Amino acid sequence: MKFSRYIWILFIVFIFMFGCVGLEPIDLGPSEISDTGNDPDTPAYFVDILTDDDFVDLLDELFETGSIIVTTNNVAGVAQNILNKNLTTSLDSVGELFDDKLLPNLNVSPPPPENSYDLLIHILDVIASKEALINKMKQFRTGVNTLLQYEGRYDYLVEITGNAKDKVENVLRHLKDLDPEFTVDHLYGDFRDIMILNLLIEPFIFIYDNHDGLVTMIENASETIENGPEPIIQPQFITQVNLFESIYPDIEPSYFASSTFLSDFSQFLDNLSDISVDENYLDLNDIFVQDAFVFPWFDKFIHLSDLLVKTIVEINAFEVQKTDENGFRNDEKTTLWTFGEDASDNVAITLSWYDETILGEELPDGVVATLNGEEIDTSMQVIDVLEILNSSLPNNTLNLTIEYATPIDLEHTVNVDFSLTFDFQKLSSQDLDLKDSNLKMNDQILDILNIASITEFASAVENIATDTYNQNDIDTVISYLTFITDNLEFVSFNYDPNSTTTTIVFECNVQNGAIVATLTLTLEGFTIPQLINPLSISQDVINNIKYLNYSFLSKIK
C-alpha cells in the first residue's frame, strides 16, 4: 500500500512539475520602453522597427513613387494602405483596407525612373536592398506570435518614454504630416498598434524573399504590353481544329447519320487527346499551353490572406472590448494609432462595419445555405464570416453549401445541392494550376460514335418522346447515359427504378481536392419517360414547377 501511495505522490508531483512548465508566463517584454535595442523576441521590438531610418525611408520611397503592388497582384500596397484610416465597409472591397486620409511628408531622393515597369522594379530593388531591416521584421514575427498565444493579449499596453518616445514621435509626426512641435505627455503602444505593424511589414518580407521572381514577372508583363500576350492555346490544338474545319466548315445534324463524318469526328477527338502526355483523355492540357491558368506563389497568397483575416478579426475583438465607438481607447491613453488624431475623428478600423449582416433579406423558401456548418441567414454578420475564414486559414477547409429542395407534389421532388470547398493546406503547398482537374473525357467514349449506336440511342429516345416505348427503350437510354457519364470524369448519372430517383452529379475537382465544386441534381418520383417527355407529367405538376421556378427567381433577383 505504501509503495502504491508513493507512486501516486510521484505522479502528482510530476503533473505539477510539467504542468508548471506549461503554465510559465509568456514573456511580452517590459511594461515601459525607454530606448531602442529591445528584445526581438518580444512585441516591444516594434519600437526598433518603427524608428529604423531604413523603415521610414522605405515608406517615403513607396509614397513618392505613387505605385502600389499588393501580394501577387499588387505586392507592396499594404504598406501604403495600412497607414490610412478606415477599413472598407464591405467584404467586396476589404482588400483595399484603408482609404486615403493619411499621407506622409515626402522627402526622397533620387527620384524614381519614369517608366511604370521600371518604377515597379525600382521599388522591388529598394526593398531588396534593406537586408538588415527585413531581418528585423522577420525577428518581430516571433514577438507577435508570442503575443497572439496570450489569452490577455488585448490588454497588452506598454508606455514609450525617454529617448524611445522622442524617436517614435518624430517618426509619427513625419508620417502623419503633423506640426513639428506636436507632442503628448504620455505615449503608449498597444495590441492594435502591434497588429497593424505586423500586417504592414509582411509584404516587404514577401518582396524581399521573392525579389527575382517578381522582377521576372514584371519584365514579362512589360513584354506582353509591348508585343501582345503569348498564346495560351496549344499550337497542335489549333492545327487540328483548323484541319477539321477545312473539311467540315459547317456541321449539320444530318452529318451524324454519316459513317464518314462520324469516323472523321472520332479521329479528330482522338488526335486532340494525344496532344498532352495522357493520351487516353481529352483534357485541358490538350487545349491550353503549360503555363496557362497557373498561379505561382499561391502558398504565399494563402499566408498573406491568413495574416490579413487574422489581423482584422483580432483588431475587431480589441476595438469591441477596449475602445469607444470612434476607436479611441476607453482609458483615453494615446497610442501610435491615435497619436495626433482629433477626439472627434473616427479612428476605428472595424467598428463601422463588422456587425453588418451579409443578407439583406431571407433566402427564398426551400433554400438552406451554410458556411462551415454555420447556417447563413439574416443574423449572420460580416465578422462571423471573417471568423469562420480565420478558423479555416491556413491549414483547414472552407466549405459553402447551398441546398434547394422543391416538393412539387406528394410524389415528385426536385433537390438541388451545391457545395464549394477550399482545402487551404493543399492550396498552400504548391502553385495553383487550374488545368490540373477532372475536367476530362476518356477517349473510350468515342466507341459510341458509330451509326449503330447513335441510331439505337436516338430511336429509343424518339419512342419514349412519342409515348410508343417499351422497357427495352428505357433500358437502352439508361445504358447509354451511364456509359457516357462513366467516361466523363466530371459527371455521374444514376437512376434507381425502385424509387424512381435520378441523381446527376457534376463535380469540378482541382489539384486533387484543393478546390472542389459539386452540383447535385436529385429528381425524386420521376420516371425516365417523364424526364424525357415532360408532357407525360400531369398538368398540375407542370404548373407547380412553373410556380416554384417563378417564386424562386423573383426572390433572388
BAKEKOL-617652 format. One line per 10 residues: number of its first residue (from 1); their letters; for each residue x, y, z negated of C-alpha. Coordinates in steps of 0.5 Angstrom, whole numbers, plus 500, padded with zeros to 3 digits. Example, Ala and Ser with C-alpha at 12.3 -4.5 7.8 and 13.67 -1.06 7.14 Angstrom:
1 = AS = 525:491:484; 527:498:486 $
***
This chain:
1 = MKFSRYIWIL = 500:500:500; 506:505:498; 509:503:505; 502:505:509; 502:511:505; 509:514:506; 507:512:514; 501:517:513; 505:522:510; 511:522:515 $
11 = FIVFIFMFGC = 505:522:521; 502:528:517; 509:532:517; 511:530:524; 504:533:526; 505:540:522; 513:540:525; 511:539:532; 504:543:531; 508:549:528 $
21 = VGLEPIDLGP = 513:549:535; 507:549:539; 504:555:535; 510:559:535; 508:567:536; 509:569:543; 515:574:544; 512:580:547; 517:585:545; 518:591:541 $
31 = SEISDTGNDP = 512:595:539; 516:601:541; 520:602:547; 525:608:546; 530:607:552; 532:602:558; 535:596:557; 529:592:555; 529:584:555; 527:582:562 $
41 = DTPAYFVDIL = 523:576:559; 518:581:555; 513:585:558; 517:591:555; 521:591:561; 516:595:565; 520:601:563; 526:599:566; 523:597:573; 519:604:573 $
51 = TDDDFVDLLD = 525:608:571; 529:605:576; 532:610:581; 531:605:587; 524:603:585; 522:611:585; 526:612:592; 523:606:595; 516:608:593; 517:615:596 $
61 = ELFETGSIIV = 520:612:602; 513:608:603; 509:614:603; 514:618:607; 513:613:613; 506:613:612; 506:606:614; 502:600:610; 503:593:611; 499:588:606 $
71 = TTNNVAGVAQ = 501:581:605; 502:577:612; 498:582:616; 500:589:612; 505:587:608; 507:593:604; 501:596:603; 499:594:596; 505:599:594; 501:605:596 $
81 = NILNKNLTTS = 494:602:595; 496:601:587; 498:608:586; 491:610:588; 485:610:583; 478:607:585; 477:599:586; 472:599:592; 465:597:590; 464:591:594 $
91 = LDSVGELFDD = 468:585:596; 467:586:603; 473:592:602; 476:589:596; 483:588:600; 484:595:600; 484:596:593; 484:604:592; 482:610:595; 487:616:597 $
101 = KLLPNLNVSP = 486:620:590; 493:620:588; 499:621:592; 507:622:590; 511:628:591; 515:626:597; 523:628:598; 526:623:602; 532:623:607; 534:621:612 $
111 = PPPENSYDLL = 527:621:616; 525:614:619; 525:612:626; 519:615:631; 517:608:634; 512:605:630; 515:598:630; 522:601:629; 519:604:623; 516:598:620 $
121 = IHILDVIASK = 522:594:621; 526:600:617; 521:599:611; 523:592:611; 530:594:611; 530:599:606; 526:593:601; 531:588:603; 537:593:601; 534:593:594 $
131 = EALINKMKQF = 537:587:591; 538:589:584; 531:592:584; 528:586:587; 532:581:582; 529:586:576; 522:585:579; 523:577:579; 525:577:572; 519:582:570 $
141 = RTGVNTLLQY = 514:576:572; 517:572:566; 514:577:561; 508:578:565; 506:570:565; 508:570:557; 503:576:556; 498:572:560; 498:566:556; 497:570:550 $
151 = EGRYDYLVEI = 490:570:547; 490:577:544; 493:580:551; 488:585:552; 491:588:545; 498:589:548; 500:596:546; 507:599:546; 509:606:545; 514:609:549 $
161 = TGNAKDKVEN = 519:614:545; 525:618:546; 529:617:552; 525:612:555; 519:617:554; 523:622:558; 525:618:563; 518:615:564; 514:622:564; 519:624:569 $
171 = VLRHLKDLDP = 517:619:574; 510:619:573; 510:627:574; 513:626:580; 509:620:583; 502:624:581; 505:631:583; 504:634:576; 506:640:573; 514:639:572 $
181 = EFTVDHLYGD = 512:641:565; 507:637:563; 508:632:557; 504:629:552; 505:628:545; 505:620:545; 505:616:551; 503:608:551; 504:602:556; 498:597:555 $
191 = FRDIMILNLL = 495:591:558; 492:594:564; 499:598:566; 503:591:566; 498:588:570; 498:594:575; 505:594:576; 506:586:576; 501:587:582; 505:593:585 $
201 = IEPFIFIYDN = 512:589:585; 509:582:589; 509:585:596; 516:588:595; 518:581:593; 515:577:599; 518:582:604; 525:581:601; 524:574:601; 521:573:608 $
211 = HDGLVTMIEN = 525:579:611; 528:576:617; 521:572:619; 517:579:618; 522:582:623; 522:577:628; 514:577:627; 514:585:628; 519:584:634; 514:579:637 $
221 = ASETIENGPE = 508:584:636; 512:589:640; 514:585:646; 507:583:646; 504:590:646; 509:592:652; 509:585:656; 502:583:654; 500:577:650; 503:570:651 $
231 = PIIQPQFITQ = 498:565:654; 495:560:649; 492:555:654; 496:549:656; 499:550:663; 497:543:664; 490:544:662; 489:550:667; 492:546:672; 488:540:671 $
241 = VNLFESIYPD = 482:545:671; 483:548:677; 484:542:681; 478:539:679; 474:546:680; 477:546:687; 474:539:688; 467:541:685; 466:548:684; 459:548:682 $
251 = IEPSYFASST = 457:542:678; 449:540:680; 445:535:675; 445:530:681; 452:529:681; 451:525:675; 448:520:680; 454:519:684; 459:514:682; 465:518:686 $
261 = FLSDFSQFLD = 463:524:681; 463:520:675; 470:517:677; 473:523:678; 470:527:672; 472:521:668; 479:521:671; 479:529:669; 478:528:662; 483:522:661 $
271 = NLSDISVDEN = 488:527:664; 486:532:659; 487:527:654; 494:525:656; 497:533:655; 499:532:648; 502:527:644; 496:523:642; 494:520:649; 488:517:646 $
281 = YLDLNDIFVQ = 484:523:644; 482:530:647; 483:535:642; 485:542:641; 492:540:642; 491:538:649; 488:545:650; 492:550:646; 499:551:646; 503:549:640 $
291 = DAFVFPWFDK = 503:556:636; 496:558:638; 492:559:631; 498:557:627; 498:562:621; 505:562:618; 506:564:610; 499:561:608; 502:559:602; 505:566:601 $
301 = FIHLSDLLVK = 498:569:602; 495:564:597; 500:566:592; 498:573:593; 491:572:593; 491:569:587; 495:574:584; 490:580:587; 484:576:584; 487:574:577 $
311 = TIVEINAFEV = 489:582:576; 482:584:578; 479:579:573; 484:581:568; 483:588:568; 476:588:568; 476:584:562; 481:589:559; 476:595:561; 470:592:559 $
321 = QKTDENGFRN = 473:591:552; 478:597:551; 475:603:555; 469:607:555; 465:608:562; 470:612:565; 476:607:564; 480:611:558; 482:607:552; 477:607:546 $
331 = DEKTTLWTFG = 482:609:542; 484:615:546; 491:613:547; 494:616:553; 497:610:558; 501:610:564; 495:609:568; 491:615:564; 497:620:564; 496:627:567 $
341 = EDASDNVAIT = 488:625:568; 483:630:566; 478:627:561; 472:628:566; 475:624:571; 473:616:572; 480:612:572; 476:606:571; 478:600:576; 473:595:576 $
351 = LSWYDETILG = 467:598:571; 463:602:577; 462:595:581; 464:589:577; 456:588:575; 453:589:581; 449:583:584; 451:579:590; 444:578:592; 439:584:594 $
361 = EELPDGVVAT = 433:579:593; 431:572:592; 433:567:597; 428:564:602; 423:559:599; 427:552:599; 434:555:599; 439:553:594; 446:556:594; 452:554:589 $
371 = LNGEEIDTSM = 459:556:589; 463:551:585; 457:548:582; 454:555:579; 447:557:583; 447:563:587; 441:567:585; 440:575:584; 443:574:577; 450:573:580 $
381 = QVIDVLEILN = 455:579:579; 461:580:583; 465:579:577; 462:572:577; 464:570:584; 471:573:582; 472:569:576; 470:563:580; 475:564:585; 480:566:580 $
391 = SSLPNNTLNL = 479:559:577; 480:556:584; 486:559:586; 492:557:587; 491:549:586; 484:548:585; 478:548:590; 473:553:592; 466:550:594; 460:553:597 $
401 = TIEYATPIDL = 454:549:598; 447:551:602; 441:547:601; 435:548:605; 429:543:604; 423:544:608; 417:539:606; 413:539:613; 407:535:610; 406:529:606 $
411 = EHTVNVDFSL = 410:524:611; 415:529:614; 421:533:611; 427:536:614; 433:538:610; 439:542:612; 445:542:608; 451:546:609; 458:545:605; 464:549:606 $
421 = TFDFQKLSSQ = 470:547:601; 477:550:601; 483:546:598; 488:551:596; 493:546:593; 493:543:601; 493:550:604; 499:553:600; 503:547:601; 504:549:609 $
431 = DLDLKDSNLK = 503:553:615; 495:553:617; 494:550:624; 487:550:625; 488:546:631; 490:540:626; 483:538:625; 478:532:627; 475:536:633; 477:531:638 $
441 = MNDQILDILN = 474:526:642; 476:519:643; 477:517:650; 473:511:650; 467:515:650; 469:515:658; 467:508:658; 459:510:659; 461:515:665; 458:510:670 $
451 = IASITEFASA = 452:509:674; 449:503:670; 450:506:663; 447:513:665; 441:510:669; 440:506:663; 440:511:658; 436:516:662; 431:511:663; 430:510:656 $
461 = VENIATDTYN = 429:517:654; 424:518:660; 420:512:658; 420:515:651; 418:522:653; 412:520:657; 410:515:652; 411:509:656; 416:506:652; 417:499:648 $
471 = QNDIDTVISY = 422:497:643; 428:496:647; 428:503:650; 428:505:642; 434:501:641; 437:503:647; 437:510:645; 440:509:638; 445:504:641; 448:510:646 $
481 = LTFITDNLEF = 447:515:641; 451:511:636; 456:510:641; 457:517:643; 458:520:636; 462:514:634; 467:517:639; 466:524:637; 471:525:630; 467:531:628 $
491 = VSFNYDPNST = 460:528:628; 456:522:626; 449:519:627; 445:514:623; 437:512:624; 434:508:618; 428:505:621; 425:502:615; 425:509:612; 424:513:619 $
501 = TTTIVFECNV = 430:517:617; 435:520:622; 442:523:619; 446:527:623; 453:530:620; 457:535:623; 464:536:620; 470:540:621; 476:538:617; 482:542:618 $
511 = QNGAIVATLT = 489:539:616; 487:533:612; 482:536:608; 485:543:607; 478:546:610; 472:542:610; 466:545:613; 460:540:613; 453:541:616; 448:535:615 $
521 = LTLEGFTIPQ = 441:535:618; 436:530:615; 430:528:618; 425:524:614; 419:521:617; 420:522:624; 421:516:629; 425:516:635; 419:517:639; 417:523:635 $
531 = LINPLSISQD = 424:526:635; 425:526:643; 418:528:644; 415:533:639; 408:533:643; 407:526:640; 407:529:633; 401:532:630; 399:539:632; 398:540:624 $
541 = VINNIKYLNY = 406:538:623; 408:542:629; 404:548:626; 407:547:619; 414:547:623; 413:554:626; 410:557:620; 416:555:616; 421:557:621; 418:564:621 $
551 = SFLSKIK = 418:564:614; 425:563:613; 427:567:619; 423:573:616; 427:572:609; 434:572:612; 433:578:617 $
***
